[in-house]
Amino acid sequence: MKTTVEISARHIHLTREDFKTLFGCEEPTIRNKLSLDYEYAANETVEVVGPEGRLLDVRVIGPLREKSQFELSMSHARVLGIDPPIKVSGESGGAKIKVVGPVGEILKNIAIVPKRHWHVSTNLAKKLRVKTGQNVAVQIKSKRSTIYYDIVTRVDDDFENHVHLDTDEGNAAGIEKNTSAELII
């Protein structure tokens, strides 16, 4: 089964309260839509500070959520001097970071390295007999071909057929725009 591979760059999801603390307003403004129709990259960015370094221009991803979460690669974690857990996006907890916006800052345990995952529609999941939480693998054929295992399946009516890797994983596999891969279920 073919799938599209997308790279998920470092980004932050914020609650309404945290967004207001950082930016002094209620809602982010849309810069561009993402592959998941309901998500967008906002015009707003923050600075993320750790014990040993900082990352500038970290993009806010909307819409606002019930929990704030900063998703980054292990390489970015080393820059910050933190040891974040590898978790499914949306799970609570993480390494402590300071997030600085134009009007305020927050200090929270919200930094994670997102577990690689496959977004799949409910209909396709039924056809393939897969369910949320099931692990699959993907074979990427590129200049640096590889197979990634332990890709968690996420099923939803709004999803299409995309595997999301972080920037370290994408670079290691030589991912380029419109790279496809073969799912191993």
N, C-alpha and C positions, 0 to 999 in steps of 0.2 A: 504494500500500500504506500503510495507516494504521499509526501507531506511537504509543506513549505517550512523552511527554517528561518526564524527571525532572531535578531540579537536584541536583547533587552539591556540597554545602557543604564548606568546608574540613574536613579530617580527617586522621588519621594512622594508618598501619598500622605495627605493630611486630613485631620478632622476639621470641622468648621471652627471649633474653638482654637486649635493650634494655628490654622490659617489666619484667623482674625488677630491673634497675638503677634504673628510674624509680619503681616501685611496691613493690618488696621482696616480691613474691609471684609465683606461677607463671602465673596465668591471669586475664584480665579477666572481669568479671561482666556478664551480659547485661542491658541496659536495654530494648531492643526489637529485633525482627527487621527486616531491610531487604528491599527487593523481590527481591534475589537471596537465595533461601532459606537459603543457608549463611552469609550475612553478617549481622552484627548491630552495632548501636551499643552500645558498652559504657558502663557507669556511669562509668568512669574518664576523666578529662580531663587534659590537660597544658597547660603554658604554652610557647609558641614564641617565641624571642628572636632577633632579627636585629640588624644593626649600627645601625639607626635606630629600632627600635620593637619592640613585643611584641604577641602575640595571646594572650588568655586563653581558658580553657575550650575548647580544641581537643579534640574527641571522638576517642577511640580506637575504631577499627573492627576487629572480630574476624571470624574467628579470627586468631590470631597467624600471621605469615608468615615466609618464608625471608629476606626483606629488609625493612628498615624504609623507609618512604616517607611524606613529608608532602605532601599534595595541597592546593593553594590556588589562588585566583584571582589575576590580575594586580593587582587593587586591593589585595588583602591583601599581595602581594609588595612593593608600594610602601610600605605601612605598615611592613613589616619592613626595607626598604632593601636588598632582594636582587633579583637578576635570574635567576629560575629558568628552566630550559629547558622548552619545551612537549614533553611526552613521553607515550607510551602508558603508562598505569598499569602498574606492575610492571617497567618498564625501569630499569636501574641508573643511578646518578649523579644529580646535582642540585646545587642551590645549598646552601651551608653554612649551617646553623642550629644553635642550641642548643635542646634540648628539656628542659624542667624538670618533674620529677614531684615527688611528696610526699617521696620519700626519696633521690633522686639526679637526675643530669642526664647527657645525652649531647651531643656536638658532632659532627655528621656532615653530609656532602654528600647530603642526601636530599630537598630541597624541589623539587617540580615543579609546573607547571601541567598538569593532565591534558588530553591531547588529547581533544576531543569524540569520543564513540564510541557505537556501536549494539550493544547486546547482543541476540543473536538465537539462537534454538534451532537445533540441528543440522537438525531436520526442516524448519523454515521456510527455513533457508538453502539446503537442497537444492532445495526448491520454487522459490525465487527465483533459484537459480543464483548465489549469492554465497558468498564464502569469507573466512576470517579475513585481515585486512590490507587487504581491498578498501575503497576509499573510496566513500561514497555521499553524498547530500545530503538535506536535510530542509526542507520548506516549512512554516513555522509560521504559522497564521492566528490572530491575536490583535489586541489593541489596537495592537500595534507589529509587525505582520506582517513576516516576514523569511525569507530562505533561508540556511541554513548549509551550506557545502560542506566537503569534506575531513573527513567523519565516518568514522572508521576502524571497520570491521566486526570484531566479536569473536564468534566462534561457539563454542557449548558446549551439551552436552545439558541442563545445568541452567539455561540462560538462557531468558528469555521474549522479549518484543519491546519493548525500552525504549531510547530515546536518552538519553544522559547529557550534560548541559551543565554548565559551572561556573556559579557565581552571577552573574558578570559577563555571560555569554552569555544566561542565563535572564532576567535583569533587562532587558537590552537588547531582548529579543524579547517582553517583557510576559508571560512564562510565569506561569500561575496553576495552582492545584491541578487535576489531571485534564485538563491541556491535551494535546490530541493534535495530530499533525502528519502530513503526507503524505511518505513516503519517495520519493526520486528515485534510482533505481538505474541 
